[in-house]
Amino acid sequence: MTDWLPGSDVLAGSQFMLELDGVSIASFREVSGISSETTVIESKETSKDGKTIIKKLPGEHKWGDITFKRGYTKDLTLYKWRQVVLEGKTKDMRKNGSIVVYDYENKEVLRWNFVNAWPSKLSASNLSASGNEVLVEEVTICHEGMARQK
């Protein structure tokens, strides 16, 4: 059975929040990489009549790295977390977190929780004095598992 009914609205998110260890860290304008994948193992067998039979079995599970984008702010929380990684403080770098999606009425509509995450990349958009674009901060977080809670 499905929750979708003719005439019902699909979810629309207007704000995406990153929580780390239960604390809201920042809102973002774009989040990508919410994914999981299982590698496929092919097992070939030969039937009694000599035909090849290919069976597909599940292999290792992989989680996509999550990329967050937002306009630059003065907040240094993500920068400081990345510095912990660069300093090699492996005991302090891993955090559990959530991606929380809010609707236009600021109600939580979706939540994914992830575990043992750390920022593998932090970057800024190109700087150009002749442009009129907002500076964009991008952080990529790798993790060891994710589950949708809502």
C-alpha positions in Angstrom: 0.0 0.0 0.0 1.2 3.5 -0.7 0.8 6.8 1.1 0.3 8.6 -2.2 -3.2 9.3 -3.2 -4.5 11.2 -6.2 -4.7 14.9 -5.4 -2.3 14.7 -2.5 0.8 17.0 -2.5 4.3 15.8 -2.7 6.7 17.2 -0.1 8.4 20.5 -0.8 11.3 21.5 1.3 12.2 25.1 1.7 14.9 24.8 4.3 17.5 22.2 5.0 19.2 22.0 8.4 22.3 20.2 9.5 22.3 18.9 13.1 25.5 17.5 14.7 25.2 15.6 18.0 21.7 16.9 18.4 22.5 20.6 17.8 21.4 22.6 14.8 24.5 23.8 13.1 23.5 25.6 9.9 20.8 25.8 7.3 21.6 25.1 3.7 20.2 26.0 0.3 21.2 22.7 -1.3 22.0 19.1 -0.1 23.1 16.3 -2.3 24.4 12.8 -2.0 21.7 11.3 0.2 22.1 7.8 -1.1 23.0 4.2 -0.4 24.2 1.5 -2.8 24.8 -2.2 -2.7 27.4 -3.7 -5.0 26.2 -6.6 -7.1 28.0 -9.9 -7.0 27.4 -12.1 -10.1 27.5 -15.8 -9.6 27.6 -17.9 -12.8 26.4 -21.5 -12.7 25.7 -24.0 -15.4 22.4 -25.8 -15.5 22.1 -29.6 -16.2 21.3 -28.8 -19.8 24.5 -26.7 -20.2 22.9 -23.2 -20.1 24.7 -20.5 -18.1 22.6 -19.1 -15.2 23.7 -15.8 -13.7 22.5 -15.1 -10.2 22.9 -11.7 -8.7 23.7 -11.5 -5.0 24.0 -8.4 -2.7 27.6 -7.4 -1.8 29.0 -4.6 0.2 26.8 -1.6 1.2 28.1 1.9 0.4 26.9 5.2 1.6 27.1 8.4 -0.6 29.1 11.3 0.7 26.7 14.2 1.5 27.4 17.7 0.1 26.0 20.8 1.7 25.9 24.2 0.0 25.1 27.6 1.6 25.8 31.2 1.3 29.0 32.1 3.2 28.5 33.5 6.7 30.8 34.5 9.5 30.0 31.3 11.4 33.2 29.1 11.8 31.6 25.9 13.1 32.2 23.9 9.9 35.7 25.4 9.4 36.7 24.4 13.0 35.3 20.9 12.5 37.3 20.5 9.3 40.4 21.8 11.2 40.0 18.9 13.7 40.3 16.5 10.8 43.4 18.3 9.3 45.1 18.2 12.7 44.6 14.4 12.7 42.4 14.3 15.9 40.6 11.1 14.9 38.9 10.7 18.3 37.3 14.1 18.1 36.4 14.3 14.4 33.5 11.9 14.2 30.0 13.1 14.9 26.5 11.7 14.6 24.1 14.0 12.8 20.9 14.6 10.9 19.7 16.3 7.8 16.3 17.9 8.6 14.0 19.2 5.9 11.4 21.8 6.8 8.3 22.8 4.8 7.1 26.4 4.1 5.4 26.5 7.5 8.7 25.6 9.2 7.5 22.1 10.1 9.8 19.2 10.0 8.8 16.9 7.1 11.9 14.7 6.5 14.8 13.5 8.6 17.8 11.4 7.8 20.2 10.4 10.6 23.8 9.5 9.9 26.6 8.1 12.1 30.4 8.6 12.5 30.6 11.5 10.1 33.5 13.9 9.4 34.1 16.6 6.8 36.3 15.3 4.0 36.2 18.6 2.0 35.5 22.3 2.6 35.5 24.7 -0.3 34.5 28.2 -1.4 33.0 29.3 -4.7 35.3 31.3 -7.0 35.9 34.9 -5.9 35.3 37.5 -8.5 35.1 41.3 -8.0 33.2 41.7 -11.2 30.4 39.2 -10.3 27.3 39.8 -8.3 26.8 36.2 -7.0 26.6 35.2 -3.4 29.7 33.5 -2.1 29.0 29.8 -1.6 30.5 27.5 1.1 30.5 23.8 0.3 31.2 21.0 2.7 31.3 17.3 1.9 30.7 14.9 4.8 31.4 11.2 4.7 29.8 8.8 7.1 29.3 5.2 8.0 25.6 4.8 7.7 22.3 6.6 7.3 18.7 5.9 8.0 15.5 7.9 7.1 13.6 8.5 10.3 10.7 10.5 8.9 
